[in-house]
Amino acid sequence: MIVVFFILVVVLVASFLLELKEPKDERRDLKEMFPLYKMENGFLLSKQGDITLCLELELPEIFTLSTEEYERLHALWTKVIGLLPVGCILHKKDVFTKDGVGTVSQQKDFLSLSANSHFKGRATLKHRSFLMLTMKAPGRKPASHVSSNLLRKHFIEPAVLNNRFLMDFQANVARFERVLSEDGLVKSRRLSEVQLLGTKEKNGLLDSHLNLEPMGSSSKLVDIQFKPEFTIGNKKVVTYSLSETEDLPAFVASSKRYDKFSTDKTTLSTGFMAPLGILLECNHSLEQFIVISDGQKTMRELEQKRKRMQSLSLSGRNNALSANAINDFMDESISKGIAPIKAHIHISAWTEGNISVAELDTKVAAAVSQAGFRPRKEDLCAAQLYWAALPGNESEIPSSELFDTFIPQASCMLTMETAYHSDKADTGTRFCDRNGMPLWLDLYDNPRKKGLTSNMGTLVCGSSGGGKSMTVNHILRSQYIQGGHIVVVDIGGSYKAQCELSGGYYFTYEENNPIRFNPFYLPKGTTLDTEKKESLKTLLAALWKQENEDFTRSEYVALSNAVAGYYMHLANNNQMFPCFDSFYEYLQSDYVKLLETQGVRDRYFDVHNFLYVLRPYYKGGEFDFLLNAKENLDLLNNRFIVIELDAIKDHPILFPVVTMVVMELFISKMRNLEGQRKVLCVDEAWAAIAKAGMAAFLKYAFKTIRKFNGIPIVITQELDDLVDSPVIKEAIINNADVKILMDMRKYQSKFDKLQSVLGLSDKGKALLLSVNKENREIFIDLGGQSMKVFKNELCPEEYLAYTTEGKERVEVLEYAKKYGSMEAGIRQLTKKQ
């Protein structure tokens, strides 16, 4: 009893003394533990003698590759990994960081500022992909959980100073880089010293790994704590390791079907690891390691393990299954002649903002399951995995975290794609990717520079309500605010609001306000050039003669002299206003007398017949309004002009004359505005123009105006328009390298004919049929070389400016009238909604 009491006293005293003892300080200075020695000739050298080359990769964009292209990509990775020598470690590090949209445009116009407000703060996911190639120092022992250099200091190994070792590695990686870039699917570039090591102000790649802030952001030092929770600064980190054999998928492939964008007849694919890559919307890094090990040594180790499992098979069925699995693996290696390698994958995600660790855990675990792996949260080895993922420290990946596989299978478990790329802000048109991230797409200049397209002809096609006019409105406004001249021929009034916002001229026919032009007017500072003279003669000839009537050489000369004489007459009579009326009066007086003096007979030029036929366009005539406009005269210099033809599209006189004026107008801009972008947009009116004998002009436009920095755009609605019209099929489709197509799912059953006419590949067909009209998606094909689906998301103000829905359009016009301008009306209507 006394002994027991004595023992209790001793225990209590010991406990008391332990409480008084200060806890051991387990903090470490990162500088003391840092495993890297220096950077030399573009390579990172570790203190233990490892050499690492760091590359940044440019991967293909997600939702743009066909199944065959994924196979090519997989074959490429399999090939380049096979070039690496034994002892080399490939570490692919894909970093995904959430960010908020700032300013999408630097333009200061009403709609651009409204778009900035609409998108500001929207969450986006940015992706950068890095590839580290590490050659372990000769004789370096495999790392383990307990021997990690995270737990101890290291002196510099002599191998670091071995130039021969460095030169051999340089030769190997140079060949790797060359082969990787040969196919064109993946591009790589070496990271510079600044990009790797950073500066005092900016994060480099190493800083980014240590503080979990993006490369290029402000550099800052933070504490790293592994227990009780893994935290870096104020970020809490969760890690999932995909390294246990039983956690791996039953099979892997280069790609997998993405059901959301696939149909019964088409398949749209993503890479096998996409659920853990760009499709996982949270801050995370996906770390993929492939270790080129000694194949024969691995086989010997597997044989020993197989025998051990076999000997223990009687004590448990699992041991027998393991033995059989090892046997199958070894049989595959021998039968196919492929050496085994080792691999490891882990994903680290970190909290940001309001998201909790529990929410993050759930999201990452679901993504791991979706990728085909069994989620296994890593707690014990998270610190060692994080430390091994530091670029240059790859050799510290614990051997117990590696699984045996082959290069083709390991290649499937690499991330294959990235987010959509964006062109420079305010270059081209602002769209969104399929997840709603705003970006800029240059449809015309960059694609030609890259060799994707050879012309700027644009065909826009889609069913009613599919978003054609909304999309084209958006493209036209982009071209306008970037300095372009826009001419639109429309049937339906789709561009009235934008025309007013742009301060343009809007021509339409109403009974109390009929359409008016003045092709005889010359802006100040311009003279009668050959193009203007020819266009006026063509117009006068069209007013005088029908298509089936001959137009002789003598009549051509007479009209040429009449036009030239009229402008000389104007120069001598400054008070005279140039228009058809004054031209007609000049003909009646001066020109008739001139012809009589010259003895020109009626059989050469019947001037009286000419005056009689053109009399309806002179004052007091039925169409005296048409060619005698006194306002909206400077068509050459006004940059947004809309001619709305709905009311006259079936008129036998007005419609042909108006289309002639449009031709003259655009040709004048095309010839005189050297270096400036010109856009001719024909929205649904192409059919009427073709019927009126203007098909030749459309053919001319699509074949010629690209030489004058011009963009022809034709918009059509019906499938039969594309398939049956020779004008569309021969002149437009063949000369339209830019195709913008809307939702075509209703044509699935008869899509083959449409696919043939448009020249779409099977990949293009799958992408097009994945378009979701409700999500405002559109399909854009650039020369058959680049095909993507974009979201044409508009801010409320843009939507109201572009809407073609009947009630909405009427309401916009009413508010514009009520509040004095289109901009003021849209502002008020937006507030109301």
ZINORHU-V590736 format. One record per backbone hydrogen bond with DSSP energy under -1.0 kcal/mol. CO is the residue of the C=O (numbers start at 1). NH is the residue of the N-H. E is the energy in kcal/mol with one decimal. If there is no record, write none. Layout:
co->CO nh->NH e->E
co->CO nh->NH e->E
This chain:
co->1 nh->5 e->-2.2
co->2 nh->6 e->-2.4
co->3 nh->7 e->-2.3
co->4 nh->8 e->-2.2
co->5 nh->9 e->-2.1
co->6 nh->10 e->-2.2
co->7 nh->11 e->-2.3
co->8 nh->12 e->-2.4
co->9 nh->13 e->-2.5
co->10 nh->14 e->-2.5
co->11 nh->15 e->-2.5
co->12 nh->16 e->-2.3
co->13 nh->17 e->-2.5
co->14 nh->18 e->-2.3
co->15 nh->19 e->-2.0
co->16 nh->20 e->-1.6
co->17 nh->21 e->-1.3
co->29 nh->33 e->-1.5
co->30 nh->34 e->-1.6
co->35 nh->47 e->-3.0
co->38 nh->45 e->-3.0
co->40 nh->43 e->-1.9
co->43 nh->40 e->-2.8
co->44 nh->52 e->-2.3
co->45 nh->37 e->-3.0
co->45 nh->38 e->-1.4
co->46 nh->49 e->-1.7
co->47 nh->157 e->-2.5
co->50 nh->46 e->-2.4
co->51 nh->135 e->-2.9
co->52 nh->44 e->-2.9
co->53 nh->133 e->-2.4
co->54 nh->191 e->-2.4
co->55 nh->131 e->-2.6
co->56 nh->189 e->-1.8
co->58 nh->187 e->-1.9
co->60 nh->418 e->-2.4
co->61 nh->64 e->-1.1
co->66 nh->70 e->-2.1
co->67 nh->71 e->-1.7
co->68 nh->72 e->-2.0
co->69 nh->73 e->-2.5
co->70 nh->74 e->-2.6
co->71 nh->75 e->-2.5
co->72 nh->76 e->-2.2
co->73 nh->77 e->-2.2
co->74 nh->78 e->-2.5
co->75 nh->79 e->-2.2
co->76 nh->80 e->-2.5
co->77 nh->81 e->-2.4
co->78 nh->82 e->-1.5
co->81 nh->84 e->-1.5
co->85 nh->88 e->-1.8
co->87 nh->136 e->-1.8
co->88 nh->292 e->-2.8
co->89 nh->134 e->-2.7
co->90 nh->290 e->-2.6
co->91 nh->132 e->-3.3
co->92 nh->288 e->-2.5
co->93 nh->130 e->-2.8
co->94 nh->286 e->-2.7
co->95 nh->128 e->-2.1
co->96 nh->284 e->-2.4
co->97 nh->126 e->-3.1
co->99 nh->124 e->-3.3
co->101 nh->121 e->-3.6
co->109 nh->113 e->-2.4
co->110 nh->114 e->-1.9
co->111 nh->115 e->-2.2
co->112 nh->116 e->-2.1
co->113 nh->117 e->-1.8
co->114 nh->118 e->-2.0
co->115 nh->119 e->-2.3
co->116 nh->120 e->-1.5
co->119 nh->122 e->-2.3
co->122 nh->101 e->-2.1
co->124 nh->99 e->-2.6
co->126 nh->97 e->-2.4
co->128 nh->95 e->-2.7
co->129 nh->57 e->-2.9
co->130 nh->93 e->-2.8
co->131 nh->55 e->-2.8
co->132 nh->91 e->-2.9
co->133 nh->53 e->-2.3
co->134 nh->89 e->-3.0
co->135 nh->51 e->-1.9
co->137 nh->140 e->-2.0
co->143 nh->399 e->-2.5
co->148 nh->151 e->-2.1
co->157 nh->160 e->-1.5
co->158 nh->161 e->-1.7
co->159 nh->162 e->-1.7
co->162 nh->166 e->-1.5
co->163 nh->167 e->-2.6
co->164 nh->168 e->-2.2
co->165 nh->169 e->-1.6
co->166 nh->170 e->-2.2
co->167 nh->171 e->-1.8
co->168 nh->172 e->-1.7
co->169 nh->173 e->-2.4
co->170 nh->174 e->-1.9
co->171 nh->175 e->-1.5
co->172 nh->176 e->-1.8
co->173 nh->177 e->-2.6
co->174 nh->178 e->-2.1
co->175 nh->179 e->-2.3
co->176 nh->180 e->-2.3
co->177 nh->181 e->-1.5
co->187 nh->58 e->-3.1
co->189 nh->56 e->-2.8
co->192 nh->196 e->-1.9
co->193 nh->197 e->-3.4
co->194 nh->198 e->-2.2
co->195 nh->205 e->-2.3
co->196 nh->206 e->-2.2
co->201 nh->219 e->-2.2
co->202 nh->199 e->-2.4
co->203 nh->216 e->-1.9
co->204 nh->208 e->-2.6
co->205 nh->209 e->-1.9
co->206 nh->210 e->-1.8
co->207 nh->211 e->-2.6
co->208 nh->212 e->-1.6
co->214 nh->217 e->-1.8
co->217 nh->203 e->-2.8
co->223 nh->233 e->-2.9
co->225 nh->231 e->-3.0
co->230 nh->237 e->-3.2
co->231 nh->225 e->-3.1
co->232 nh->235 e->-2.1
co->235 nh->232 e->-2.7
co->236 nh->351 e->-2.1
co->238 nh->349 e->-2.7
co->239 nh->378 e->-3.2
co->240 nh->347 e->-2.6
co->244 nh->247 e->-1.8
co->245 nh->248 e->-1.2
co->247 nh->374 e->-2.3
co->256 nh->270 e->-2.3
co->258 nh->261 e->-1.3
co->259 nh->262 e->-1.1
co->266 nh->263 e->-1.9
co->268 nh->258 e->-3.0
co->270 nh->256 e->-2.5
co->271 nh->274 e->-1.6
co->273 nh->276 e->-1.7
co->274 nh->277 e->-1.5
co->274 nh->279 e->-1.6
co->277 nh->280 e->-1.5
co->280 nh->282 e->-1.8
co->283 nh->350 e->-1.7
co->284 nh->96 e->-3.2
co->285 nh->348 e->-2.3
co->286 nh->94 e->-2.2
co->287 nh->346 e->-2.1
co->288 nh->92 e->-2.9
co->289 nh->344 e->-2.1
co->290 nh->90 e->-3.1
co->291 nh->293 e->-1.2
co->291 nh->342 e->-2.3
co->292 nh->87 e->-3.5
co->294 nh->298 e->-2.4
co->295 nh->299 e->-2.3
co->296 nh->300 e->-2.1
co->297 nh->301 e->-2.3
co->298 nh->302 e->-2.6
co->299 nh->303 e->-2.4
co->300 nh->304 e->-2.1
co->301 nh->305 e->-2.2
co->302 nh->306 e->-2.9
co->303 nh->307 e->-2.3
co->304 nh->308 e->-2.1
co->305 nh->309 e->-2.6
co->306 nh->310 e->-2.6
co->307 nh->311 e->-2.4
co->308 nh->312 e->-1.2
co->310 nh->313 e->-1.3
co->312 nh->315 e->-1.1
co->316 nh->320 e->-1.1
co->317 nh->321 e->-2.2
co->318 nh->322 e->-2.3
co->319 nh->323 e->-2.2
co->320 nh->324 e->-2.2
co->321 nh->325 e->-2.3
co->322 nh->326 e->-2.4
co->323 nh->327 e->-2.1
co->324 nh->328 e->-2.5
co->325 nh->329 e->-2.2
co->326 nh->330 e->-2.3
co->327 nh->331 e->-2.4
co->328 nh->332 e->-2.3
co->329 nh->333 e->-1.9
co->330 nh->334 e->-2.2
co->331 nh->335 e->-3.1
co->332 nh->336 e->-2.1
co->333 nh->338 e->-1.3
co->341 nh->405 e->-2.6
co->342 nh->291 e->-3.3
co->343 nh->403 e->-2.7
co->344 nh->289 e->-3.4
co->345 nh->242 e->-3.3
co->346 nh->287 e->-2.9
co->347 nh->240 e->-2.6
co->348 nh->285 e->-2.7
co->349 nh->238 e->-2.9
co->352 nh->355 e->-1.2
co->356 nh->360 e->-2.4
co->357 nh->361 e->-2.9
co->358 nh->362 e->-2.3
co->359 nh->363 e->-2.4
co->360 nh->364 e->-2.7
co->361 nh->365 e->-2.7
co->362 nh->366 e->-2.1
co->363 nh->367 e->-1.8
co->364 nh->368 e->-2.5
co->365 nh->369 e->-2.2
co->366 nh->370 e->-2.4
co->367 nh->371 e->-1.8
co->368 nh->373 e->-2.0
co->369 nh->372 e->-1.5
co->376 nh->241 e->-1.7
co->381 nh->385 e->-2.3
co->382 nh->386 e->-2.4
co->383 nh->387 e->-2.3
co->384 nh->388 e->-2.2
co->385 nh->389 e->-1.4
co->387 nh->390 e->-1.2
co->390 nh->393 e->-2.8
co->393 nh->396 e->-1.9
co->394 nh->397 e->-1.8
co->398 nh->401 e->-1.8
co->399 nh->402 e->-1.4
co->403 nh->343 e->-2.3
co->405 nh->341 e->-3.0
co->406 nh->410 e->-2.7
co->407 nh->411 e->-2.6
co->408 nh->412 e->-1.0
co->411 nh->414 e->-1.3
co->418 nh->62 e->-2.8
co->424 nh->427 e->-1.5
co->429 nh->441 e->-2.7
co->431 nh->439 e->-2.8
co->432 nh->791 e->-2.9
co->433 nh->436 e->-2.0
co->437 nh->433 e->-2.1
co->439 nh->431 e->-2.4
co->440 nh->423 e->-3.0
co->441 nh->429 e->-2.5
co->445 nh->449 e->-2.1
co->446 nh->450 e->-2.5
co->447 nh->452 e->-2.5
co->447 nh->453 e->-1.3
co->457 nh->738 e->-2.3
co->458 nh->714 e->-2.5
co->459 nh->740 e->-3.1
co->460 nh->716 e->-2.6
co->461 nh->742 e->-2.4
co->463 nh->466 e->-2.0
co->467 nh->471 e->-2.2
co->468 nh->472 e->-2.7
co->469 nh->473 e->-2.8
co->470 nh->474 e->-1.8
co->471 nh->475 e->-2.2
co->472 nh->476 e->-3.1
co->473 nh->477 e->-2.5
co->474 nh->478 e->-1.9
co->475 nh->479 e->-2.3
co->476 nh->480 e->-2.5
co->477 nh->481 e->-2.8
co->479 nh->484 e->-3.0
co->480 nh->483 e->-2.0
co->485 nh->679 e->-2.9
co->486 nh->641 e->-2.5
co->487 nh->681 e->-3.0
co->488 nh->643 e->-3.2
co->489 nh->683 e->-2.7
co->490 nh->645 e->-3.3
co->495 nh->499 e->-2.2
co->496 nh->500 e->-2.1
co->497 nh->501 e->-2.3
co->498 nh->502 e->-1.9
co->499 nh->504 e->-3.1
co->500 nh->503 e->-1.3
co->505 nh->642 e->-2.7
co->507 nh->644 e->-3.4
co->517 nh->629 e->-2.3
co->518 nh->521 e->-1.4
co->523 nh->526 e->-1.9
co->529 nh->533 e->-2.4
co->530 nh->534 e->-2.6
co->531 nh->535 e->-2.4
co->532 nh->536 e->-2.2
co->533 nh->537 e->-2.0
co->534 nh->538 e->-2.4
co->535 nh->539 e->-2.1
co->536 nh->540 e->-2.7
co->537 nh->541 e->-2.5
co->538 nh->542 e->-2.1
co->539 nh->543 e->-2.0
co->540 nh->544 e->-1.7
co->541 nh->545 e->-3.2
co->546 nh->549 e->-1.7
co->552 nh->556 e->-1.9
co->553 nh->557 e->-2.2
co->554 nh->558 e->-2.2
co->555 nh->559 e->-2.4
co->556 nh->560 e->-2.2
co->557 nh->561 e->-2.4
co->558 nh->562 e->-2.1
co->559 nh->563 e->-2.4
co->560 nh->564 e->-2.2
co->561 nh->565 e->-2.7
co->562 nh->566 e->-2.1
co->563 nh->567 e->-1.8
co->564 nh->568 e->-1.6
co->565 nh->569 e->-2.2
co->566 nh->570 e->-2.2
co->567 nh->571 e->-1.7
co->568 nh->572 e->-1.2
co->573 nh->576 e->-1.9
co->579 nh->583 e->-1.8
co->580 nh->584 e->-3.0
co->581 nh->585 e->-2.5
co->582 nh->586 e->-2.0
co->583 nh->587 e->-2.1
co->584 nh->588 e->-2.4
co->585 nh->589 e->-1.8
co->586 nh->591 e->-2.4
co->587 nh->592 e->-1.6
co->589 nh->593 e->-1.7
co->590 nh->594 e->-2.1
co->591 nh->595 e->-2.3
co->592 nh->596 e->-2.0
co->593 nh->597 e->-2.6
co->594 nh->598 e->-2.2
co->595 nh->600 e->-2.3
co->601 nh->604 e->-1.4
co->601 nh->605 e->-2.0
co->605 nh->607 e->-1.5
co->606 nh->610 e->-2.2
co->607 nh->611 e->-2.6
co->608 nh->612 e->-2.0
co->609 nh->613 e->-2.6
co->610 nh->614 e->-1.9
co->614 nh->617 e->-1.7
co->615 nh->618 e->-1.7
co->616 nh->623 e->-2.5
co->618 nh->621 e->-2.7
co->621 nh->624 e->-1.3
co->623 nh->626 e->-1.5
co->626 nh->517 e->-2.5
co->627 nh->580 e->-1.6
co->633 nh->635 e->-2.5
co->634 nh->638 e->-1.6
co->639 nh->486 e->-3.0
co->640 nh->505 e->-1.9
co->641 nh->488 e->-2.9
co->642 nh->507 e->-3.3
co->643 nh->490 e->-2.6
co->645 nh->648 e->-1.2
co->645 nh->649 e->-1.1
co->648 nh->651 e->-1.8
co->651 nh->655 e->-1.0
co->653 nh->657 e->-1.5
co->654 nh->658 e->-2.8
co->655 nh->659 e->-2.4
co->656 nh->660 e->-1.8
co->657 nh->661 e->-2.1
co->658 nh->662 e->-2.3
co->659 nh->663 e->-2.2
co->660 nh->664 e->-2.5
co->661 nh->665 e->-2.8
co->662 nh->666 e->-2.7
co->663 nh->667 e->-2.5
co->664 nh->668 e->-2.1
co->665 nh->669 e->-2.1
co->666 nh->670 e->-3.0
co->667 nh->671 e->-2.4
co->668 nh->672 e->-2.2
co->669 nh->673 e->-2.3
co->672 nh->674 e->-1.3
co->673 nh->676 e->-1.5
co->677 nh->485 e->-2.9
co->678 nh->711 e->-3.1
co->679 nh->487 e->-2.7
co->680 nh->713 e->-3.2
co->681 nh->489 e->-3.3
co->682 nh->715 e->-2.5
co->685 nh->689 e->-2.6
co->686 nh->690 e->-2.8
co->687 nh->691 e->-2.2
co->688 nh->692 e->-1.8
co->689 nh->694 e->-2.7
co->690 nh->693 e->-1.4
co->694 nh->698 e->-1.7
co->695 nh->699 e->-2.4
co->696 nh->700 e->-2.5
co->697 nh->701 e->-3.1
co->698 nh->702 e->-2.5
co->699 nh->703 e->-1.6
co->700 nh->704 e->-2.2
co->701 nh->705 e->-1.5
co->704 nh->707 e->-2.1
co->705 nh->708 e->-1.4
co->705 nh->710 e->-2.1
co->706 nh->709 e->-1.4
co->709 nh->678 e->-1.9
co->711 nh->680 e->-2.6
co->712 nh->458 e->-2.8
co->713 nh->682 e->-3.1
co->714 nh->460 e->-2.9
co->715 nh->684 e->-1.9
co->716 nh->462 e->-1.3
co->719 nh->723 e->-2.0
co->720 nh->724 e->-3.0
co->721 nh->725 e->-1.1
co->725 nh->729 e->-2.8
co->726 nh->730 e->-2.5
co->727 nh->731 e->-1.1
co->727 nh->732 e->-1.4
co->728 nh->733 e->-3.2
co->733 nh->736 e->-1.3
co->737 nh->783 e->-3.6
co->738 nh->459 e->-2.5
co->739 nh->781 e->-2.8
co->740 nh->461 e->-2.2
co->741 nh->779 e->-3.0
co->744 nh->747 e->-2.0
co->745 nh->748 e->-1.6
co->747 nh->750 e->-1.2
co->748 nh->751 e->-1.2
co->751 nh->755 e->-3.1
co->752 nh->756 e->-2.1
co->753 nh->757 e->-2.2
co->754 nh->758 e->-2.5
co->755 nh->760 e->-2.0
co->761 nh->765 e->-2.3
co->762 nh->766 e->-2.4
co->763 nh->767 e->-2.4
co->764 nh->768 e->-2.8
co->765 nh->769 e->-2.5
co->768 nh->771 e->-1.5
co->772 nh->777 e->-1.9
co->773 nh->776 e->-2.0
co->776 nh->792 e->-3.2
co->778 nh->790 e->-2.7
co->779 nh->741 e->-2.7
co->780 nh->788 e->-2.1
co->781 nh->739 e->-2.5
co->782 nh->785 e->-1.9
co->782 nh->786 e->-1.4
co->786 nh->782 e->-3.0
co->788 nh->780 e->-2.9
co->790 nh->778 e->-2.8
co->791 nh->432 e->-1.9
co->791 nh->793 e->-1.6
co->795 nh->799 e->-2.6
co->796 nh->800 e->-2.2
co->797 nh->801 e->-1.8
co->798 nh->802 e->-1.7
co->799 nh->803 e->-1.7
co->805 nh->809 e->-2.9
co->806 nh->810 e->-2.1
co->807 nh->811 e->-2.2
co->808 nh->812 e->-2.4
co->809 nh->813 e->-2.1
co->810 nh->814 e->-2.3
co->811 nh->815 e->-2.5
co->812 nh->816 e->-2.2
co->813 nh->817 e->-2.1
co->814 nh->818 e->-2.4
co->815 nh->819 e->-2.5
co->821 nh->825 e->-2.3
co->822 nh->826 e->-2.5
co->823 nh->827 e->-2.3
co->824 nh->828 e->-2.2
co->825 nh->829 e->-2.4
co->826 nh->830 e->-2.4
co->827 nh->831 e->-1.9
co->828 nh->832 e->-2.0
co->829 nh->833 e->-1.8
